[in-house]
Amino acid sequence: MPKLPQTDLVVSNVCFGGNVFGWTADQDLSFKLLDYFIDHAGNFIDTADVYSSWKEGNSGGESETIIGNYIKARGNRDQLVIATKVAMLESRKGLGRANIIAACHDSLKRLQTDHIDIYYAHSDDTETPLEETLEAFDSLVRAGKVKHIAASNYSYERLSQALEISAENNFARYIALQNRYSLVAREPYESDGARSVVDFNLAGLPYSTLGSGFLSGKYRSGETVDSQRAQGVTNNYATEANFELLQRLEKVAQEYQVSNTAVALEWLRRQRGVTVPLASGRTIEQLEALLQRVDLSDEAVAFIAG
């Protein structure tokens, strides 16, 4: 199990993305998924206050609420590393000081815990001074409500500025970067995000690692898939080049007798700047696939990428 740089956090080889909780997985199913994940050596769970506000009838915080109810029911908070985020929920938008403090208190209440292990700036807020944002995060760390802070959807330049400000003011510093990265979305992570992780000694925790499910293999050219994400996947990833990549991925998966998902995630782990990939599943079968491990040869890694 990897240890995140600059922390005492030892985490599982995959982080369970909680965007499905309260969206495609109700509370009963979410509990089953979490039980399976933890029973199979998982301990790292990622969520955000904005999850899953996009579902009709939701207002945000549904994922955190389900995780909080799960922690209370199972009594296993100390076994878990929980990350959540602030900045993108419409009612708690941005990275101003007052908003960060209020959003953290909201998240702590929903999660039914006294601390957040990793608290992310979910997206860069160029309208708020970095000093204000980092001072707010620092106050939460000093109060013991947050153990570590991290950045999501930040560029190299903005991360560099933020880390300089933390150093100059003795503020808590970002310890991780969570940006989009997968076999079908390699930029700007490979030219910008990976450089951030390596140069600044951060944990690289990429999201959307399966291309919204495209790399699982359930999408086929010209076929319709019954999924909440299907339209987005079709618009973003259904290209001739990506279907050719998918064929290479499937060939390797068949050779190693594992799932496409396992191969796609292992390919990521072998890339510069990746510490632990995030992935989500809304069925036990999907979760089983993403928890598989495979020892890919260098030749297989190169072949997949083409």
Secondary structure, DSSP 8 states (H G I E B T S, - for coil): --B-TTS--B--SSEEEGGGBTTTB-HHHHHHHHHHHHHTT--EEE--TTTTTTSTT--S-HHHHHHHHHHHHHT-GGG-EEEEEEB-SGGGBS--HHHHHHHHHHHHHHHT-S-EEEEEE-S--TTS-HHHHHHHHHHHHHTTSEEEEEEES--HHHHHHHHHHHHHHT---EEEEE-B-BTTB-TTIIIIIHHHHHHHT-EE--B-TTGGGGGGT---TT----STTHHHHHHHH--HHHHHHHHHHHHHHHHHTS-HHHHHHHHHHTSTT-S--EE--SSHHHHHHHH------HHHHHHHH-
